[in-house]
Amino acid sequence: MSESYPELKANQNFLSLQEELTSTENRVAYARQFYNDSVTRLNTRIQTFPTVVIAGMFGFKEEPFFETPSEEKEAPRVQF
């Protein structure tokens, strides 16, 4: 049936692509938040007693948060 209506098929493909792009952006945002939460826990743990002693002995250090450079904060534009 969609072969008879190429506009319908193209519209469905576009909606599918749009859904996939949104899903990918959400997964990236979740991964970034998960990483930053893990860094927060690590940095807090290595600053508290008695972990601070052990962390110093084994060379653990604070890790930086993931920050997106300002020029990369906008989503890429997809043109057709």
mmCIF file of the N, C-alpha and C atoms, coordinates in Angstrom:
data_MODEL
# 
_entry.id   MODEL 
# 
loop_
_atom_site.group_PDB 
_atom_site.id 
_atom_site.type_symbol 
_atom_site.label_atom_id 
_atom_site.label_alt_id 
_atom_site.label_comp_id 
_atom_site.label_asym_id 
_atom_site.label_entity_id 
_atom_site.label_seq_id 
_atom_site.pdbx_PDB_ins_code 
_atom_site.Cartn_x 
_atom_site.Cartn_y 
_atom_site.Cartn_z 
_atom_site.occupancy 
_atom_site.B_iso_or_equiv 
_atom_site.pdbx_formal_charge 
_atom_site.auth_seq_id 
_atom_site.auth_comp_id 
_atom_site.auth_asym_id 
_atom_site.auth_atom_id 
_atom_site.pdbx_PDB_model_num 
ATOM 1   N N  . MET A 1 1  ? 0.819  -1.180 0.000  1.00 0.00 ? 1  MET A N  1 
ATOM 2   C CA . MET A 1 1  ? 0.000  0.000  0.000  1.00 0.00 ? 1  MET A CA 1 
ATOM 3   C C  . MET A 1 1  ? 0.872  1.257  0.000  1.00 0.00 ? 1  MET A C  1 
ATOM 4   N N  . SER A 1 2  ? 1.978  1.266  0.748  1.00 0.00 ? 2  SER A N  1 
ATOM 5   C CA . SER A 1 2  ? 2.807  2.464  0.805  1.00 0.00 ? 2  SER A CA 1 
ATOM 6   C C  . SER A 1 2  ? 3.500  2.742  -0.526 1.00 0.00 ? 2  SER A C  1 
ATOM 7   N N  . GLU A 1 3  ? 3.659  1.693  -1.370 1.00 0.00 ? 3  GLU A N  1 
ATOM 8   C CA . GLU A 1 3  ? 4.239  1.916  -2.694 1.00 0.00 ? 3  GLU A CA 1 
ATOM 9   C C  . GLU A 1 3  ? 3.304  2.777  -3.550 1.00 0.00 ? 3  GLU A C  1 
ATOM 10  N N  . SER A 1 4  ? 2.015  2.672  -3.310 1.00 0.00 ? 4  SER A N  1 
ATOM 11  C CA . SER A 1 4  ? 1.044  3.458  -4.053 1.00 0.00 ? 4  SER A CA 1 
ATOM 12  C C  . SER A 1 4  ? 1.048  4.923  -3.621 1.00 0.00 ? 4  SER A C  1 
ATOM 13  N N  . TYR A 1 5  ? 1.539  5.171  -2.419 1.00 0.00 ? 5  TYR A N  1 
ATOM 14  C CA . TYR A 1 5  ? 1.564  6.520  -1.862 1.00 0.00 ? 5  TYR A CA 1 
ATOM 15  C C  . TYR A 1 5  ? 2.989  6.868  -1.421 1.00 0.00 ? 5  TYR A C  1 
ATOM 16  N N  . PRO A 1 6  ? 3.861  7.259  -2.374 1.00 0.00 ? 6  PRO A N  1 
ATOM 17  C CA . PRO A 1 6  ? 5.257  7.522  -2.028 1.00 0.00 ? 6  PRO A CA 1 
ATOM 18  C C  . PRO A 1 6  ? 5.417  8.647  -1.007 1.00 0.00 ? 6  PRO A C  1 
ATOM 19  N N  . GLU A 1 7  ? 4.491  9.619  -1.003 1.00 0.00 ? 7  GLU A N  1 
ATOM 20  C CA . GLU A 1 7  ? 4.570  10.697 -0.021 1.00 0.00 ? 7  GLU A CA 1 
ATOM 21  C C  . GLU A 1 7  ? 4.376  10.157 1.383  1.00 0.00 ? 7  GLU A C  1 
ATOM 22  N N  . LEU A 1 8  ? 3.443  9.234  1.535  1.00 0.00 ? 8  LEU A N  1 
ATOM 23  C CA . LEU A 1 8  ? 3.171  8.625  2.826  1.00 0.00 ? 8  LEU A CA 1 
ATOM 24  C C  . LEU A 1 8  ? 4.393  7.866  3.323  1.00 0.00 ? 8  LEU A C  1 
ATOM 25  N N  . LYS A 1 9  ? 5.019  7.100  2.427  1.00 0.00 ? 9  LYS A N  1 
ATOM 26  C CA . LYS A 1 9  ? 6.206  6.329  2.806  1.00 0.00 ? 9  LYS A CA 1 
ATOM 27  C C  . LYS A 1 9  ? 7.354  7.263  3.192  1.00 0.00 ? 9  LYS A C  1 
ATOM 28  N N  . ALA A 1 10 ? 7.555  8.349  2.442  1.00 0.00 ? 10 ALA A N  1 
ATOM 29  C CA . ALA A 1 10 ? 8.609  9.309  2.752  1.00 0.00 ? 10 ALA A CA 1 
ATOM 30  C C  . ALA A 1 10 ? 8.333  9.983  4.085  1.00 0.00 ? 10 ALA A C  1 
ATOM 31  N N  . ASN A 1 11 ? 7.082  10.305 4.350  1.00 0.00 ? 11 ASN A N  1 
ATOM 32  C CA . ASN A 1 11 ? 6.717  10.941 5.602  1.00 0.00 ? 11 ASN A CA 1 
ATOM 33  C C  . ASN A 1 11 ? 6.973  9.997  6.773  1.00 0.00 ? 11 ASN A C  1 
ATOM 34  N N  . GLN A 1 12 ? 6.643  8.718  6.609  1.00 0.00 ? 12 GLN A N  1 
ATOM 35  C CA . GLN A 1 12 ? 6.893  7.729  7.659  1.00 0.00 ? 12 GLN A CA 1 
ATOM 36  C C  . GLN A 1 12 ? 8.387  7.561  7.905  1.00 0.00 ? 12 GLN A C  1 
ATOM 37  N N  . ASN A 1 13 ? 9.175  7.563  6.828  1.00 0.00 ? 13 ASN A N  1 
ATOM 38  C CA . ASN A 1 13 ? 10.629 7.457  6.984  1.00 0.00 ? 13 ASN A CA 1 
ATOM 39  C C  . ASN A 1 13 ? 11.187 8.669  7.700  1.00 0.00 ? 13 ASN A C  1 
ATOM 40  N N  . PHE A 1 14 ? 10.684 9.852  7.370  1.00 0.00 ? 14 PHE A N  1 
ATOM 41  C CA . PHE A 1 14 ? 11.141 11.070 8.032  1.00 0.00 ? 14 PHE A CA 1 
ATOM 42  C C  . PHE A 1 14 ? 10.783 11.040 9.510  1.00 0.00 ? 14 PHE A C  1 
ATOM 43  N N  . LEU A 1 15 ? 9.578  10.635 9.834  1.00 0.00 ? 15 LEU A N  1 
ATOM 44  C CA . LEU A 1 15 ? 9.172  10.554 11.241 1.00 0.00 ? 15 LEU A CA 1 
ATOM 45  C C  . LEU A 1 15 ? 10.013 9.529  11.991 1.00 0.00 ? 15 LEU A C  1 
ATOM 46  N N  . SER A 1 16 ? 10.336 8.438  11.330 1.00 0.00 ? 16 SER A N  1 
ATOM 47  C CA . SER A 1 16 ? 11.188 7.420  11.942 1.00 0.00 ? 16 SER A CA 1 
ATOM 48  C C  . SER A 1 16 ? 12.588 7.970  12.206 1.00 0.00 ? 16 SER A C  1 
ATOM 49  N N  . LEU A 1 17 ? 13.130 8.705  11.241 1.00 0.00 ? 17 LEU A N  1 
ATOM 50  C CA . LEU A 1 17 ? 14.441 9.328  11.423 1.00 0.00 ? 17 LEU A CA 1 
ATOM 51  C C  . LEU A 1 17 ? 14.415 10.343 12.545 1.00 0.00 ? 17 LEU A C  1 
ATOM 52  N N  . GLN A 1 18 ? 13.381 11.145 12.600 1.00 0.00 ? 18 GLN A N  1 
ATOM 53  C CA . GLN A 1 18 ? 13.241 12.152 13.645 1.00 0.00 ? 18 GLN A CA 1 
ATOM 54  C C  . GLN A 1 18 ? 13.177 11.488 15.025 1.00 0.00 ? 18 GLN A C  1 
ATOM 55  N N  . GLU A 1 19 ? 12.447 10.402 15.123 1.00 0.00 ? 19 GLU A N  1 
ATOM 56  C CA . GLU A 1 19 ? 12.353 9.655  16.382 1.00 0.00 ? 19 GLU A CA 1 
ATOM 57  C C  . GLU A 1 19 ? 13.717 9.091  16.786 1.00 0.00 ? 19 GLU A C  1 
ATOM 58  N N  . GLU A 1 20 ? 14.453 8.568  15.829 1.00 0.00 ? 20 GLU A N  1 
ATOM 59  C CA . GLU A 1 20 ? 15.779 8.015  16.103 1.00 0.00 ? 20 GLU A CA 1 
ATOM 60  C C  . GLU A 1 20 ? 16.750 9.098  16.560 1.00 0.00 ? 20 GLU A C  1 
ATOM 61  N N  . LEU A 1 21 ? 16.704 10.265 15.942 1.00 0.00 ? 21 LEU A N  1 
ATOM 62  C CA . LEU A 1 21 ? 17.577 11.375 16.353 1.00 0.00 ? 21 LEU A CA 1 
ATOM 63  C C  . LEU A 1 21 ? 17.267 11.825 17.784 1.00 0.00 ? 21 LEU A C  1 
ATOM 64  N N  . THR A 1 22 ? 15.989 11.916 18.091 1.00 0.00 ? 22 THR A N  1 
ATOM 65  C CA . THR A 1 22 ? 15.584 12.297 19.444 1.00 0.00 ? 22 THR A CA 1 
ATOM 66  C C  . THR A 1 22 ? 16.035 11.255 20.458 1.00 0.00 ? 22 THR A C  1 
ATOM 67  N N  . SER A 1 23 ? 15.869 10.002 20.118 1.00 0.00 ? 23 SER A N  1 
ATOM 68  C CA . SER A 1 23 ? 16.283 8.913  20.996 1.00 0.00 ? 23 SER A CA 1 
ATOM 69  C C  . SER A 1 23 ? 17.792 8.936  21.232 1.00 0.00 ? 23 SER A C  1 
ATOM 70  N N  . THR A 1 24 ? 18.553 9.199  20.177 1.00 0.00 ? 24 THR A N  1 
ATOM 71  C CA . THR A 1 24 ? 20.011 9.266  20.300 1.00 0.00 ? 24 THR A CA 1 
ATOM 72  C C  . THR A 1 24 ? 20.426 10.428 21.196 1.00 0.00 ? 24 THR A C  1 
ATOM 73  N N  . GLU A 1 25 ? 19.805 11.573 21.023 1.00 0.00 ? 25 GLU A N  1 
ATOM 74  C CA . GLU A 1 25 ? 20.111 12.728 21.875 1.00 0.00 ? 25 GLU A CA 1 
ATOM 75  C C  . GLU A 1 25 ? 19.807 12.409 23.333 1.00 0.00 ? 25 GLU A C  1 
ATOM 76  N N  . ASN A 1 26 ? 18.715 11.710 23.589 1.00 0.00 ? 26 ASN A N  1 
ATOM 77  C CA . ASN A 1 26 ? 18.353 11.347 24.960 1.00 0.00 ? 26 ASN A CA 1 
ATOM 78  C C  . ASN A 1 26 ? 19.366 10.378 25.568 1.00 0.00 ? 26 ASN A C  1 
ATOM 79  N N  . ARG A 1 27 ? 19.840 9.423  24.772 1.00 0.00 ? 27 ARG A N  1 
ATOM 80  C CA . ARG A 1 27 ? 20.834 8.468  25.279 1.00 0.00 ? 27 ARG A CA 1 
ATOM 81  C C  . ARG A 1 27 ? 22.147 9.166  25.603 1.00 0.00 ? 27 ARG A C  1 
ATOM 82  N N  . VAL A 1 28 ? 22.553 10.104 24.768 1.00 0.00 ? 28 VAL A N  1 
ATOM 83  C CA . VAL A 1 28 ? 23.791 10.860 25.017 1.00 0.00 ? 28 VAL A CA 1 
ATOM 84  C C  . VAL A 1 28 ? 23.647 11.693 26.289 1.00 0.00 ? 28 VAL A C  1 
ATOM 85  N N  . ALA A 1 29 ? 22.506 12.356 26.457 1.00 0.00 ? 29 ALA A N  1 
ATOM 86  C CA . ALA A 1 29 ? 22.269 13.157 27.658 1.00 0.00 ? 29 ALA A CA 1 
ATOM 87  C C  . ALA A 1 29 ? 22.287 12.281 28.910 1.00 0.00 ? 29 ALA A C  1 
ATOM 88  N N  . TYR A 1 30 ? 21.680 11.096 28.833 1.00 0.00 ? 30 TYR A N  1 
ATOM 89  C CA . TYR A 1 30 ? 21.678 10.182 29.972 1.00 0.00 ? 30 TYR A CA 1 
ATOM 90  C C  . TYR A 1 30 ? 23.105 9.725  30.304 1.00 0.00 ? 30 TYR A C  1 
ATOM 91  N N  . ALA A 1 31 ? 23.872 9.376  29.288 1.00 0.00 ? 31 ALA A N  1 
ATOM 92  C CA . ALA A 1 31 ? 25.241 8.908  29.515 1.00 0.00 ? 31 ALA A CA 1 
ATOM 93  C C  . ALA A 1 31 ? 26.092 10.018 30.130 1.00 0.00 ? 31 ALA A C  1 
ATOM 94  N N  . ARG A 1 32 ? 25.925 11.244 29.654 1.00 0.00 ? 32 ARG A N  1 
ATOM 95  C CA . ARG A 1 32 ? 26.673 12.375 30.209 1.00 0.00 ? 32 ARG A CA 1 
ATOM 96  C C  . ARG A 1 32 ? 26.308 12.590 31.680 1.00 0.00 ? 32 ARG A C  1 
ATOM 97  N N  . GLN A 1 33 ? 25.010 12.526 32.004 1.00 0.00 ? 33 GLN A N  1 
ATOM 98  C CA . GLN A 1 33 ? 24.568 12.692 33.384 1.00 0.00 ? 33 GLN A CA 1 
ATOM 99  C C  . GLN A 1 33 ? 25.071 11.556 34.266 1.00 0.00 ? 33 GLN A C  1 
ATOM 100 N N  . PHE A 1 34 ? 25.036 10.330 33.768 1.00 0.00 ? 34 PHE A N  1 
ATOM 101 C CA . PHE A 1 34 ? 25.531 9.190  34.521 1.00 0.00 ? 34 PHE A CA 1 
ATOM 102 C C  . PHE A 1 34 ? 27.020 9.349  34.829 1.00 0.00 ? 34 PHE A C  1 
ATOM 103 N N  . TYR A 1 35 ? 27.802 9.772  33.821 1.00 0.00 ? 35 TYR A N  1 
ATOM 104 C CA . TYR A 1 35 ? 29.236 9.981  34.018 1.00 0.00 ? 35 TYR A CA 1 
ATOM 105 C C  . TYR A 1 35 ? 29.482 11.057 35.073 1.00 0.00 ? 35 TYR A C  1 
ATOM 106 N N  . ASN A 1 36 ? 28.792 12.185 34.956 1.00 0.00 ? 36 ASN A N  1 
ATOM 107 C CA . ASN A 1 36 ? 29.001 13.273 35.908 1.00 0.00 ? 36 ASN A CA 1 
ATOM 108 C C  . ASN A 1 36 ? 28.571 12.884 37.322 1.00 0.00 ? 36 ASN A C  1 
ATOM 109 N N  . ASP A 1 37 ? 27.514 12.094 37.447 1.00 0.00 ? 37 ASP A N  1 
ATOM 110 C CA . ASP A 1 37 ? 27.115 11.589 38.766 1.00 0.00 ? 37 ASP A CA 1 
ATOM 111 C C  . ASP A 1 37 ? 28.189 10.671 39.347 1.00 0.00 ? 37 ASP A C  1 
ATOM 112 N N  . SER A 1 38 ? 28.774 9.830  38.504 1.00 0.00 ? 38 SER A N  1 
ATOM 113 C CA . SER A 1 38 ? 29.846 8.933  38.964 1.00 0.00 ? 38 SER A CA 1 
ATOM 114 C C  . SER A 1 38 ? 31.071 9.721  39.389 1.00 0.00 ? 38 SER A C  1 
ATOM 115 N N  . VAL A 1 39 ? 31.415 10.760 38.653 1.00 0.00 ? 39 VAL A N  1 
ATOM 116 C CA . VAL A 1 39 ? 32.561 11.605 39.002 1.00 0.00 ? 39 VAL A CA 1 
ATOM 117 C C  . VAL A 1 39 ? 32.302 12.308 40.336 1.00 0.00 ? 39 VAL A C  1 
ATOM 118 N N  . THR A 1 40 ? 31.079 12.772 40.536 1.00 0.00 ? 40 THR A N  1 
ATOM 119 C CA . THR A 1 40 ? 30.730 13.422 41.801 1.00 0.00 ? 40 THR A CA 1 
ATOM 120 C C  . THR A 1 40 ? 30.918 12.467 42.972 1.00 0.00 ? 40 THR A C  1 
ATOM 121 N N  . ARG A 1 41 ? 30.431 11.233 42.812 1.00 0.00 ? 41 ARG A N  1 
ATOM 122 C CA . ARG A 1 41 ? 30.594 10.238 43.892 1.00 0.00 ? 41 ARG A CA 1 
ATOM 123 C C  . ARG A 1 41 ? 32.058 9.934  44.141 1.00 0.00 ? 41 ARG A C  1 
ATOM 124 N N  . LEU A 1 42 ? 32.844 9.755  43.070 1.00 0.00 ? 42 LEU A N  1 
ATOM 125 C CA . LEU A 1 42 ? 34.271 9.472  43.223 1.00 0.00 ? 42 LEU A CA 1 
ATOM 126 C C  . LEU A 1 42 ? 34.972 10.615 43.931 1.00 0.00 ? 42 LEU A C  1 
ATOM 127 N N  . ASN A 1 43 ? 34.753 11.842 43.470 1.00 0.00 ? 43 ASN A N  1 
ATOM 128 C CA . ASN A 1 43 ? 35.428 12.996 44.055 1.00 0.00 ? 43 ASN A CA 1 
ATOM 129 C C  . ASN A 1 43 ? 35.058 13.182 45.520 1.00 0.00 ? 43 ASN A C  1 
ATOM 130 N N  . THR A 1 44 ? 33.809 12.899 45.871 1.00 0.00 ? 44 THR A N  1 
ATOM 131 C CA . THR A 1 44 ? 33.381 12.995 47.269 1.00 0.00 ? 44 THR A CA 1 
ATOM 132 C C  . THR A 1 44 ? 34.044 11.914 48.108 1.00 0.00 ? 44 THR A C  1 
ATOM 133 N N  . ARG A 1 45 ? 34.079 10.693 47.568 1.00 0.00 ? 45 ARG A N  1 
ATOM 134 C CA . ARG A 1 45 ? 34.669 9.572  48.323 1.00 0.00 ? 45 ARG A CA 1 
ATOM 135 C C  . ARG A 1 45 ? 36.153 9.768  48.605 1.00 0.00 ? 45 ARG A C  1 
ATOM 136 N N  . ILE A 1 46 ? 36.897 10.259 47.618 1.00 0.00 ? 46 ILE A N  1 
ATOM 137 C CA . ILE A 1 46 ? 38.350 10.370 47.839 1.00 0.00 ? 46 ILE A CA 1 
ATOM 138 C C  . ILE A 1 46 ? 38.709 11.584 48.699 1.00 0.00 ? 46 ILE A C  1 
ATOM 139 N N  . GLN A 1 47 ? 37.711 12.374 49.090 1.00 0.00 ? 47 GLN A N  1 
ATOM 140 C CA . GLN A 1 47 ? 37.969 13.509 49.980 1.00 0.00 ? 47 GLN A CA 1 
ATOM 141 C C  . GLN A 1 47 ? 37.519 13.246 51.412 1.00 0.00 ? 47 GLN A C  1 
ATOM 142 N N  . THR A 1 48 ? 36.892 12.105 51.663 1.00 0.00 ? 48 THR A N  1 
ATOM 143 C CA . THR A 1 48 ? 36.396 11.817 53.002 1.00 0.00 ? 48 THR A CA 1 
ATOM 144 C C  . THR A 1 48 ? 37.284 10.795 53.697 1.00 0.00 ? 48 THR A C  1 
ATOM 145 N N  . PHE A 1 49 ? 37.312 10.887 55.022 1.00 0.00 ? 49 PHE A N  1 
ATOM 146 C CA . PHE A 1 49 ? 38.107 9.959  55.825 1.00 0.00 ? 49 PHE A CA 1 
ATOM 147 C C  . PHE A 1 49 ? 37.331 8.666  55.976 1.00 0.00 ? 49 PHE A C  1 
ATOM 148 N N  . PRO A 1 50 ? 37.928 7.515  55.925 1.00 0.00 ? 50 PRO A N  1 
ATOM 149 C CA . PRO A 1 50 ? 39.335 7.163  55.792 1.00 0.00 ? 50 PRO A CA 1 
ATOM 150 C C  . PRO A 1 50 ? 39.791 6.973  54.340 1.00 0.00 ? 50 PRO A C  1 
ATOM 151 N N  . THR A 1 51 ? 38.853 7.132  53.415 1.00 0.00 ? 51 THR A N  1 
ATOM 152 C CA . THR A 1 51 ? 39.194 6.892  52.011 1.00 0.00 ? 51 THR A CA 1 
ATOM 153 C C  . THR A 1 51 ? 40.281 7.830  51.515 1.00 0.00 ? 51 THR A C  1 
ATOM 154 N N  . VAL A 1 52 ? 40.325 9.046  52.069 1.00 0.00 ? 52 VAL A N  1 
ATOM 155 C CA . VAL A 1 52 ? 41.324 10.020 51.623 1.00 0.00 ? 52 VAL A CA 1 
ATOM 156 C C  . VAL A 1 52 ? 42.742 9.489  51.846 1.00 0.00 ? 52 VAL A C  1 
ATOM 157 N N  . VAL A 1 53 ? 42.946 8.719  52.885 1.00 0.00 ? 53 VAL A N  1 
ATOM 158 C CA . VAL A 1 53 ? 44.269 8.151  53.170 1.00 0.00 ? 53 VAL A CA 1 
ATOM 159 C C  . VAL A 1 53 ? 44.625 7.104  52.116 1.00 0.00 ? 53 VAL A C  1 
ATOM 160 N N  . ILE A 1 54 ? 43.712 6.213  51.863 1.00 0.00 ? 54 ILE A N  1 
ATOM 161 C CA . ILE A 1 54 ? 43.945 5.144  50.891 1.00 0.00 ? 54 ILE A CA 1 
ATOM 162 C C  . ILE A 1 54 ? 44.075 5.718  49.484 1.00 0.00 ? 54 ILE A C  1 
ATOM 163 N N  . ALA A 1 55 ? 43.225 6.694  49.163 1.00 0.00 ? 55 ALA A N  1 
ATOM 164 C CA . ALA A 1 55 ? 43.274 7.314  47.834 1.00 0.00 ? 55 ALA A CA 1 
ATOM 165 C C  . ALA A 1 55 ? 44.632 7.976  47.608 1.00 0.00 ? 55 ALA A C  1 
ATOM 166 N N  . GLY A 1 56 ? 45.169 8.628  48.632 1.00 0.00 ? 56 GLY A N  1 
ATOM 167 C CA . GLY A 1 56 ? 46.484 9.253  48.515 1.00 0.00 ? 56 GLY A CA 1 
ATOM 168 C C  . GLY A 1 56 ? 47.585 8.226  48.320 1.00 0.00 ? 56 GLY A C  1 
ATOM 169 N N  . MET A 1 57 ? 47.483 7.097  49.011 1.00 0.00 ? 57 MET A N  1 
ATOM 170 C CA . MET A 1 57 ? 48.508 6.048  48.905 1.00 0.00 ? 57 MET A CA 1 
ATOM 171 C C  . MET A 1 57 ? 48.535 5.442  47.503 1.00 0.00 ? 57 MET A C  1 
ATOM 172 N N  . PHE A 1 58 ? 47.382 5.299  46.891 1.00 0.00 ? 58 PHE A N  1 
ATOM 173 C CA . PHE A 1 58 ? 47.303 4.654  45.589 1.00 0.00 ? 58 PHE A CA 1 
ATOM 174 C C  . PHE A 1 58 ? 47.224 5.630  44.415 1.00 0.00 ? 58 PHE A C  1 
ATOM 175 N N  . GLY A 1 59 ? 47.336 6.912  44.692 1.00 0.00 ? 59 GLY A N  1 
ATOM 176 C CA . GLY A 1 59 ? 47.402 7.909  43.624 1.00 0.00 ? 59 GLY A CA 1 
ATOM 177 C C  . GLY A 1 59 ? 46.076 8.274  42.983 1.00 0.00 ? 59 GLY A C  1 
ATOM 178 N N  . PHE A 1 60 ? 44.971 7.989  43.661 1.00 0.00 ? 60 PHE A N  1 
ATOM 179 C CA . PHE A 1 60 ? 43.680 8.421  43.116 1.00 0.00 ? 60 PHE A CA 1 
ATOM 180 C C  . PHE A 1 60 ? 43.608 9.935  43.186 1.00 0.00 ? 60 PHE A C  1 
ATOM 181 N N  . LYS A 1 61 ? 43.006 10.542 42.170 1.00 0.00 ? 61 LYS A N  1 
ATOM 182 C CA . LYS A 1 61 ? 42.862 11.997 42.155 1.00 0.00 ? 61 LYS A CA 1 
ATOM 183 C C  . LYS A 1 61 ? 41.473 12.363 41.660 1.00 0.00 ? 61 LYS A C  1 
ATOM 184 N N  . GLU A 1 62 ? 41.107 13.615 41.884 1.00 0.00 ? 62 GLU A N  1 
ATOM 185 C CA . GLU A 1 62 ? 39.800 14.070 41.417 1.00 0.00 ? 62 GLU A CA 1 
ATOM 186 C C  . GLU A 1 62 ? 39.744 14.039 39.901 1.00 0.00 ? 62 GLU A C  1 
ATOM 187 N N  . GLU A 1 63 ? 38.593 13.689 39.384 1.00 0.00 ? 63 GLU A N  1 
ATOM 188 C CA . GLU A 1 63 ? 38.374 13.643 37.942 1.00 0.00 ? 63 GLU A CA 1 
ATOM 189 C C  . GLU A 1 63 ? 37.514 14.833 37.535 1.00 0.00 ? 63 GLU A C  1 
ATOM 190 N N  . PRO A 1 64 ? 37.719 15.349 36.335 1.00 0.00 ? 64 PRO A N  1 
ATOM 191 C CA . PRO A 1 64 ? 36.899 16.480 35.878 1.00 0.00 ? 64 PRO A CA 1 
ATOM 192 C C  . PRO A 1 64 ? 35.534 16.006 35.376 1.00 0.00 ? 64 PRO A C  1 
ATOM 193 N N  . PHE A 1 65 ? 34.574 16.906 35.424 1.00 0.00 ? 65 PHE A N  1 
ATOM 194 C CA . PHE A 1 65 ? 33.256 16.625 34.874 1.00 0.00 ? 65 PHE A CA 1 
ATOM 195 C C  . PHE A 1 65 ? 33.314 16.707 33.357 1.00 0.00 ? 65 PHE A C  1 
ATOM 196 N N  . PHE A 1 66 ? 32.387 16.021 32.710 1.00 0.00 ? 66 PHE A N  1 
ATOM 197 C CA . PHE A 1 66 ? 32.273 16.131 31.265 1.00 0.00 ? 66 PHE A CA 1 
ATOM 198 C C  . PHE A 1 66 ? 31.526 17.414 30.959 1.00 0.00 ? 66 PHE A C  1 
ATOM 199 N N  . GLU A 1 67 ? 32.139 18.282 30.183 1.00 0.00 ? 67 GLU A N  1 
ATOM 200 C CA . GLU A 1 67 ? 31.498 19.524 29.779 1.00 0.00 ? 67 GLU A CA 1 
ATOM 201 C C  . GLU A 1 67 ? 31.594 19.639 28.269 1.00 0.00 ? 67 GLU A C  1 
ATOM 202 N N  . THR A 1 68 ? 30.487 19.934 27.656 1.00 0.00 ? 68 THR A N  1 
ATOM 203 C CA . THR A 1 68 ? 30.454 20.100 26.205 1.00 0.00 ? 68 THR A CA 1 
ATOM 204 C C  . THR A 1 68 ? 30.966 21.491 25.857 1.00 0.00 ? 68 THR A C  1 
ATOM 205 N N  . PRO A 1 69 ? 31.920 21.599 24.933 1.00 0.00 ? 69 PRO A N  1 
ATOM 206 C CA . PRO A 1 69 ? 32.364 22.925 24.499 1.00 0.00 ? 69 PRO A CA 1 
ATOM 207 C C  . PRO A 1 69 ? 31.182 23.732 23.968 1.00 0.00 ? 69 PRO A C  1 
ATOM 208 N N  . SER A 1 70 ? 31.204 25.038 24.197 1.00 0.00 ? 70 SER A N  1 
ATOM 209 C CA . SER A 1 70 ? 30.046 25.875 23.857 1.00 0.00 ? 70 SER A CA 1 
ATOM 210 C C  . SER A 1 70 ? 29.668 25.807 22.384 1.00 0.00 ? 70 SER A C  1 
ATOM 211 N N  . GLU A 1 71 ? 30.659 25.649 21.488 1.00 0.00 ? 71 GLU A N  1 
ATOM 212 C CA . GLU A 1 71 ? 30.328 25.588 20.062 1.00 0.00 ? 71 GLU A CA 1 
ATOM 213 C C  . GLU A 1 71 ? 29.657 24.270 19.672 1.00 0.00 ? 71 GLU A C  1 
ATOM 214 N N  . GLU A 1 72 ? 29.692 23.263 20.549 1.00 0.00 ? 72 GLU A N  1 
ATOM 215 C CA . GLU A 1 72 ? 29.091 21.966 20.240 1.00 0.00 ? 72 GLU A CA 1 
ATOM 216 C C  . GLU A 1 72 ? 27.769 21.742 20.973 1.00 0.00 ? 72 GLU A C  1 
ATOM 217 N N  . LYS A 1 73 ? 27.270 22.729 21.689 1.00 0.00 ? 73 LYS A N  1 
ATOM 218 C CA . LYS A 1 73 ? 26.053 22.542 22.477 1.00 0.00 ? 73 LYS A CA 1 
ATOM 219 C C  . LYS A 1 73 ? 24.792 22.486 21.624 1.00 0.00 ? 73 LYS A C  1 
ATOM 220 N N  . GLU A 1 74 ? 24.822 23.074 20.457 1.00 0.00 ? 74 GLU A N  1 
ATOM 221 C CA . GLU A 1 74 ? 23.644 23.027 19.594 1.00 0.00 ? 74 GLU A CA 1 
ATOM 222 C C  . GLU A 1 74 ? 23.614 21.712 18.826 1.00 0.00 ? 74 GLU A C  1 
ATOM 223 N N  . ALA A 1 75 ? 22.413 21.188 18.680 1.00 0.00 ? 75 ALA A N  1 
ATOM 224 C CA . ALA A 1 75 ? 22.255 19.940 17.922 1.00 0.00 ? 75 ALA A CA 1 
ATOM 225 C C  . ALA A 1 75 ? 22.592 20.202 16.452 1.00 0.00 ? 75 ALA A C  1 
ATOM 226 N N  . PRO A 1 76 ? 23.208 19.236 15.785 1.00 0.00 ? 76 PRO A N  1 
ATOM 227 C CA . PRO A 1 76 ? 23.509 19.440 14.364 1.00 0.00 ? 76 PRO A CA 1 
ATOM 228 C C  . PRO A 1 76 ? 22.226 19.557 13.547 1.00 0.00 ? 76 PRO A C  1 
ATOM 229 N N  . ARG A 1 77 ? 22.290 20.358 12.528 1.00 0.00 ? 77 ARG A N  1 
ATOM 230 C CA . ARG A 1 77 ? 21.133 20.541 11.658 1.00 0.00 ? 77 ARG A CA 1 
ATOM 231 C C  . ARG A 1 77 ? 21.137 19.456 10.571 1.00 0.00 ? 77 ARG A C  1 
ATOM 232 N N  . VAL A 1 78 ? 19.980 18.862 10.382 1.00 0.00 ? 78 VAL A N  1 
ATOM 233 C CA . VAL A 1 78 ? 19.818 17.849 9.349  1.00 0.00 ? 78 VAL A CA 1 
ATOM 234 C C  . VAL A 1 78 ? 18.961 18.471 8.258  1.00 0.00 ? 78 VAL A C  1 
ATOM 235 N N  . GLN A 1 79 ? 19.516 18.526 7.047  1.00 0.00 ? 79 GLN A N  1 
ATOM 236 C CA . GLN A 1 79 ? 18.783 19.138 5.937  1.00 0.00 ? 79 GLN A CA 1 
ATOM 237 C C  . GLN A 1 79 ? 18.529 18.090 4.851  1.00 0.00 ? 79 GLN A C  1 
ATOM 238 N N  . PHE A 1 80 ? 17.387 18.222 4.228  1.00 0.00 ? 80 PHE A N  1 
ATOM 239 C CA . PHE A 1 80 ? 17.003 17.288 3.168  1.00 0.00 ? 80 PHE A CA 1 
ATOM 240 C C  . PHE A 1 80 ? 16.783 18.026 1.890  1.00 0.00 ? 80 PHE A C  1 
# 
